[in-house]
Amino acid sequence: MRDVIFQADPFENLQVEVLKFYSENYSIKESFYTSYWIRNAFGKNKLANIENNRSICSGTTIGSVELILDYLEKMIFKQAEITSGITGLGGFDQGVHNFLIYNNFFQNSLITNNGYGEVITLGEALNIKLNNHEELINEDLSIVPVVHQFDRFPDLKIIAMRD
């Protein structure tokens, strides 16, 4: 994996009876890529309905096997419906991911804000905190089990390679 490191077991205290999504630090409107993908896949009106919500990273989703299979099925079918209209800026799965989440396709789900759960996404991180052992920590000072997009920060990449 190019951009994920594990600092602890993410499943140790996890509720797998819910599908867990992990937000980024900015709203969809403030995220160039996420808003671009939603606007081009679903239109300006659909984007306007959800653009003030936090952008949810499509790179990290956790749940039971049953919930993940349901998630993947919905992602695949929705992407198949819109693929012909998408051009430019690959990786539009995050637009589909956010569209489905904010249009209630996943009834049994939970969104965790960045810096407060099992996963942290660093791509647009506002504040990176390390403990004395150079482990990335959450706002409550707990070790973050899964660090996503650590490779965007050269200093963290060096720390990760030491382990």
Secondary structure, 3 states (H helix, E strand, C coil): CCCEEECCCCCCCCCCCCEEEEEEEEECCCCHHHHHHHHHHHCHHHHHHHCCCEEEEEEEEECCHHHHHHHHHHHHHHHHHHHHHCCCCCCCHHHHHHHHHHCCCCCCEEEECCCCCCEEECCCCCCCCECCCCCEECCCCCECCEEECHHHCHHHHHHHHHC
